[in-house]
Amino acid sequence: MYLSFVDIFDLFFRFAVIGQLVLLAAFILYKSCHFKSLLLTTLIICVCSYLLLTPQIPDHHYGAFRGVLLFFTDIIPYVCWLYVFALLDDDFHPKNWPIAINALLLGATLWLVYFFIYLQGNGVFHQINHGIEAVVILHILYVALKDLQDDLVDSRRKKRMLMVFFLASYGFVLTVFELTKASMIHTSIFSLLNSNLIFIIVNIFFFAALKKHQQQRHSADANSEKSNIDSNKDNVNNHTQRSKQPLTTNIPLIFQENFAKLTSFIEAGNFKQTELTIKQLAMTLQTPEHQLRELINQCLGFKNFSSFLNSYRIPAACLEFENVDNIRKPILTIALELGYGSIGPFNRAFKDITGKTPTQYRQRAIGNRQSANKIVKLTCNNR
């Protein structure tokens, strides 16, 4: 087998990237071993397999190992899809999925193992799989961008969404090349450009992860020192400070003005505005949007703007259901009055917070009131 200078240069970048990815995977697993980190490690293994499979080396030189590399290469969009959901949803975990979903996922994985490792990817399903992957990648783009404005975690919005968007775009381009059978992808120049692009991406991600880790360490040290100082101050005048401490002292000084505006907005019932967004709220309060995001996320503890609104809208809905005068009032009407554009998001939010559907909650509230009325009547009769 003859390798040109371009091919050797290409292999250099590929093995350099694989070395960096192995170090990154070891760092991720050392730092924390949970479902999200396992998905990211699996994604790294898939990228390494892709790098080993795609240089200008004839397939017969790989032997049976080609099927293993092909399997991990072709599941990249699926692993990326799962990783995106794990990034955006803290409750995304196999233990929270229905048994049918886990069984279906296991069956699909076994089929992919059989087709790519045992059959070496020979069959019409290979092209069908590329089409499915294109749909999955488009769904990744949709999910990443759909709730971008609703997301209040700044680092997740800027860094993770950018990473997900780029990975999805890159994978989509490669899938298009595979589907169109473009001859350009089988040249040494394209292979070298491909490996160089991956080398640059991995280095950017590697140094960004390292910088973030260093910032977290410095922040942890600073918070530890600050907590020690604050605890010493509290010991000096503990009882007098706590008895006179207003609620707003829990809000940092730089956010107190915006917090006062936000509190007035909520107390006026304006959270019931239809399809209210963080951008519209910022314009109403005449506050920079990024400052409002930081206030609601860092000071009030909400990761999504919709969760913040639901924390006020759902209790208001409960009061509506408990009101006797609203027994005949349709649930849809109540949902629309509270600012929901349709009944679906209202039902989901209500059940997530209360554990019951609106209908179940209303029936229970009516039943409790009827029981209370019966007790009152019995008490009056006994007298």
Secondary structure, 3 states (H helix, E strand, C coil): CCCCHHHHHHHHHHHHHHHHHHHHHHHHHHHCCCHHHHHHHHHHHHHHHHHHHCCCCCHHHCCCHHHHHHHHHHCHHHHHHHHHHHHHCCCCCHHHCCHHHHHHHHHHHHHHHHHHHHCCCCCCHHHHHHHHHHHHHHHHHHHHHHCCCCECCHHHHHHHHHHHHHHHHHHHHHHHHHHHCCHHHHCHHHHHHHHHHHHHHHHHHHHHHHHHHHHHHHHHHHHHHHHHHHHHHHHHCHHHHHHCCCHHHHCCHHHHHHHHHHHHHHHCCHHHCCCCCHHHHHHHHCCCHHHHHHHHHHHCCCCEHHHHHHHHHHHHHHHHHHCHHHCCCCHHHHHHHCCCCCHHHHHHHHHHHHCCCHHHHHHHHHHHHHHHHHHHHHHHHHC
